[in-house]
Amino acid sequence: MVDNAPELVRTPRLILRKVTPDDLQAVLEIHGDPKANQFRPSRARSADESRELLDSWLCDWAEHGIGYWAVQVVATGETIGFGGLRHTVRDGEQVLNLYYRFRPRSWGQGYAPEMATAAMSWATRTLPHQPVEILTTTDNTPSRRVAEKLGFTIVRSLQRDGFTDVYMRKVQSAAHPRPAHRDNGIREPAPRN
């Protein structure tokens, strides 16, 4: 369990808050929207898949004290997306997966980098030795562009489900080497951005 859980974070334009069961309608709308999921190999999620997704996010918060946020615009209160950090294990290494998915009408306004910067700031302060990765596909140029703005670079690629996944990681400082891996039982794959 993570101490100092980031259940509510404010940025200049966004409120990032722990997801609740009341977020189901927004999850259905965003994760069921074909345009919002155009780069996801299996495309938009069904209503049942969206419910399962929200349930998994709620479990992350309950079991690990960290998970994805509902992203709301301060000025309107509208939920425009979901994102944040989630514990996972990739290739036997404990990492934080940085995820973001937004309503298409909110694209191009800098919300994903703003949310991701807040998540990275929290991770740097609270879990400084925990690597942070972004999993996306080679054709998801918008997601890769956000990751590159944040200082992430591609560390490997992998063929899966007929698509090429790219794993991006923030370059680590020599002053903060990675500690030895500790398995907590959380398994990949994490959602692609």
Disulfide bonds with the S-S distance in Angstrom:
none
